[in-house]
Structure formats: structure tokens, C-alpha cells
Amino acid sequence: MDTIILQDIEVQFRIGVPDAERARPQHLLISLELDLDTRAAAATDDLSQTVNYFDLHQRVVGLGDGREWKLIETLAEEVAGIALAHPLVQAVRVEVKKFILPQTRHVAVRIERRR
């Protein structure tokens, strides 16, 4: 199995348990690792034989439009669902980093989902 990686997609989403935390968008970093077989794409140099990571990036960035979440776990699950909707993706790992706690670089959740 091969892996396509989108590392640290920068987004500004409304997320947090208290209402006050969700009042303004927060800086988050979202990373995805997609497991799929890329041999057909490599052999044919054909984008239709793999994941169009530009389109996936746009879907992740646009996910926050008019939305909010309480938990980064919920956001990670939705991002995983977007990736697994592509028929070639066999598994996905999603990490969401949030920069909210003082004296802490970040808080993160990492999930893995398979077909």
C-alpha cells in the first residue's frame, strides 16, 4: 500500500466546548495520510487513477464554512469520511492540532479509519 500525505493544512474553524471558545475561528492544523495503491496512476501518469489532493484539500478547507464543532474528535471523523468517500482510499489517518492550552505547543487527536 502506498501513502499520499497532506501535512498541516491550515484552517480557521469555530471549535471548542464553551460557547465563548467557538465565538471566533481558531487556527488548526489538519493532516491526512491516505493509503491506496498508486501504481496505476504512476504507470499511466493519469490523475484519474489516484486521489486529486488539490480537490481533497479544498474540501477540507471548505468544511468549516458556516459550521462549528465542540470536539476535535468530531472534526477528525468528518475529515476521515471525506477521504474515505474516494473509492481508491483504503484507509486514512487524520490528525487535528489545536492551539488552545497555555504552556502547551498543541493538543491533538489522531484517528485511523479503514474501509
C-alpha positions in Angstrom: 0.0 0.0 0.0 1.2 3.5 -0.8 0.5 6.7 1.1 -0.4 10.2 0.0 0.2 12.8 2.7 -1.3 16.2 3.2 0.6 17.7 6.1 -0.6 20.6 8.3 -3.5 22.1 6.3 -4.0 25.4 7.9 -7.7 26.3 8.6 -9.6 28.7 10.8 -12.6 26.9 12.3 -15.0 27.6 15.1 -14.3 24.8 17.6 -14.4 24.3 21.3 -16.7 23.1 24.1 -17.6 26.5 25.7 -19.7 28.9 23.5 -17.1 31.6 24.1 -14.4 29.4 22.6 -16.5 28.9 19.4 -17.3 32.6 19.1 -14.3 33.2 16.9 -12.5 30.9 14.5 -9.3 29.3 15.8 -6.1 28.3 14.0 -6.0 24.5 13.5 -3.7 22.2 11.5 -5.2 19.1 9.9 -3.0 16.3 8.4 -4.1 13.4 6.4 -2.4 10.2 5.3 -4.2 8.2 2.7 -3.5 4.6 2.0 -4.1 3.5 -1.6 -2.4 1.7 -4.5 -0.8 4.4 -6.7 0.8 2.0 -9.3 -1.9 2.6 -12.0 -1.5 6.4 -11.7 2.3 6.1 -11.8 2.2 3.8 -14.8 -0.2 6.0 -16.8 0.6 9.4 -15.4 -3.2 9.8 -15.1 -4.7 11.9 -12.3 -8.0 9.9 -12.6 -6.1 6.8 -11.3 -5.3 8.4 -7.9 -6.6 11.0 -5.4 -6.7 14.5 -6.6 -5.1 16.0 -3.5 -5.9 19.6 -4.5 -9.6 18.7 -4.6 -9.3 17.0 -1.2 -7.5 20.0 0.3 -10.3 22.3 -1.0 -12.9 20.1 0.6 -11.2 20.1 4.0 -10.6 23.8 3.9 -14.2 24.4 3.0 -15.6 22.1 5.7 -15.7 25.0 8.2 -17.9 27.3 6.1 -20.9 28.1 8.3 -20.0 25.2 10.7 -18.8 24.7 14.2 -17.8 21.8 16.4 -17.3 21.2 20.1 -14.8 18.4 19.7 -11.7 18.0 17.5 -12.6 14.3 17.6 -15.8 15.1 15.7 -13.9 17.2 13.2 -11.4 14.4 12.6 -14.1 11.9 12.0 -15.7 14.2 9.4 -12.4 14.7 7.6 -11.8 10.9 7.6 -15.3 10.4 6.0 -14.4 12.9 3.2 -11.2 11.0 2.4 -12.8 7.5 2.6 -15.5 8.7 0.1 -12.9 8.3 -2.6 -13.1 4.8 -3.9 -9.3 4.2 -4.1 -8.6 5.2 -0.5 -8.4 2.0 1.7 -7.5 3.7 4.9 -6.9 7.2 6.3 -5.2 8.7 9.3 -6.3 12.2 10.3 -4.6 14.4 12.9 -6.1 17.7 14.1 -3.9 20.0 16.1 -5.4 22.8 18.2 -3.5 25.6 19.9 -5.5 26.4 23.0 -3.7 25.5 26.2 -1.1 27.8 27.7 2.4 26.3 28.1 1.4 23.6 25.6 2.6 23.5 22.0 -0.7 22.0 20.9 -3.4 19.5 21.7 -4.2 16.9 19.0 -6.3 13.9 18.2 -5.2 11.3 15.7 -7.6 8.7 14.3 -7.4 5.9 11.7 -10.3 4.7 9.7 -10.4 1.8 7.2 -12.9 0.5 4.7 
